[in-house]
Amino acid sequence: MIRNVVLGGLKDGTDFADLQRGLQALRDLRVDGVELELVTGADLGLRAGNADFVIIVDLADEQAYRAYDEDGEHDRIRREVFEPLCSWVERVQIRLPEAAATQ
């Protein structure tokens, strides 16, 4: 199983409602032929210096990740929704140990 983790920082003055709409658009995203588990959230502000939001996506394998990453609607959401809101975005993809994938 592949886990994709995205952290982002918002530009000054960004409306929180715009972030929530973007996160909801990702939660609503369906990619043909790909099963994914997606969790998103805005930072609670419990510690200074945190990212403003997180997106976590679990996918079966590299092929599923690539299909998700290259999906046209996913790309549109990145380009039209998140790019205008974000001052930075960092991503990492990791392979989950089999035991973690079944829990």
N, C-alpha and C positions, 0 to 999 in steps of 0.2 A: 504494500500500500504506500502511496505517495501522499505526503502532506505538504501543501503549499501554504506558506504563512506570509501575509502581506501586512506591513505596518506603514502608517502614513501620518504625515503632519499637515495640518490645514494652514492655508494662507490666512494672515491676519484679516479679521472682518468677515470670515466665512460664516454664513448662516447655518446653524446646527441643523435646521430643517432640510437644507440642501444635502448635507451629509447623510441624514436619515433616509432621504429619497434614494440616494445612490446605493446605500447599503441594502435597502429593500429591493432595488432593481436587481442586485446580485442574488439576493435570496430567491427572487422569482425566476432567475435564469434557468432555462432548460437547454441542454446541449444534446442534440440527437445522438443516440447510441452510447451516451456516457452517463453512468450513475455517479453521483457525487454527493457528498455530505458537506454542507457549507454553513459556517457559523460566522456571524459578524457582530461587531459591537463597538460602541464609542467608549473611550477611556473614562473611567469614573473619577479621575483627578485625585486619586489617593496618594500619589507621589509626584513631586515636581520632576519635569524632564521626560515624562512618558510620551509615547506616541499618542496621537489623537484618536486613532481607530485601528482595528485589526480585522483582517479577513482570513479565515482558516478554511481550507478546502481539502478534503480527503478524497482521493481518487484511487482506483484499482491499481494502476500501473502507469509507466511512462507514456504509453500510447494514449491513455485516457487523459493524462495531463496535457499532452500536446493538442489533443482535440479541443479540450476546454480552453487552453491558452490561445488557440488560433481561431476560435469560434467568432463569427462575424458580430453577433449581438454582444458578446463579451467585450470584443474590441471596441464596439461603439460606446458601451458604458464606460470603459476606461477613458476613451478619448473625449467624449462629450460631457461626461458627468464628473469623473475624478480629476482629470488633468486641470480643469479650471479651478478646482477647489484646493488642490494640494501643492504645498511648497516642496515636499519630498515624499518619495515612496521607496521602501526597501522590500525585497522579496527573498525568500529562501525556500527551496524544495528539499525535503528530506525523505528517506525511506524509513517507514515505521517498522519496528520489529514485529514479527508475526504475532507475538503474545499481546502486544498493545493493540493490534488491529482487531482482535477478537473480543476485547473487553467492552 
